Amino acid sequence: QVQLVESGGGLVQAGGSLRLSCVASGSTSSINVINWYRQAPGKQRELVASISSGGSTNYADSAKGRFTISRDNADNAVYLQMNSLKPEDTATYYCNALILNLPPIAYWGKGTLVTVSS
C-alpha cells in the first residue's frame, strides 16, 4: 500500500508561482512513476507531469517551460514547481503513484486546489 498526501495549493494571481508537494508513505520503494494530474471543474482529469524512479521526466505541452517536476528520495517527496501561472491552470491537482506490476497498481492522493486569478 502507498499513501499520498498533497499540499501547497492555494490562491495566486496570474503570473505567480506555487510549489506543490506530494509526500508518499508505505511501500514507496515499489513506486515506478509518480505523476501530477489536474482536473478543472467540468473537465476530464489530465496528466501534467511525470517523474520515474530513475529521474526521467515528461510534461504535458501546457506545462512545458513553466512547470518543473522533481523528487527528493530522502523525504519520499515529489514536487511540482509551477511558474507563470495562468487562470487556465486553475484545477485540483492530484498526485498519482504507479507500480508497474501486471496488472499495474495506481494510488491517488486527495488533491490540492490551485486557483489562479486574472
Beta strands, then each sheet from edge to edge (+ up, - down):
strand 1: 2-7
strand 2: 10-13
strand 3: 18-26
strand 4: 33-39
strand 5: 46-52
strand 6: 57-59
strand 7: 67-72
strand 8: 77-82
strand 9: 91-99
strand 10: 105-108
strand 11: 112-117
sheet 1: 1+ 3- 8+ 7-
sheet 2: 2+ 11+ 9- 4+ 5- 6+
sheet 3: 2+ 11+ 9- 10+
end
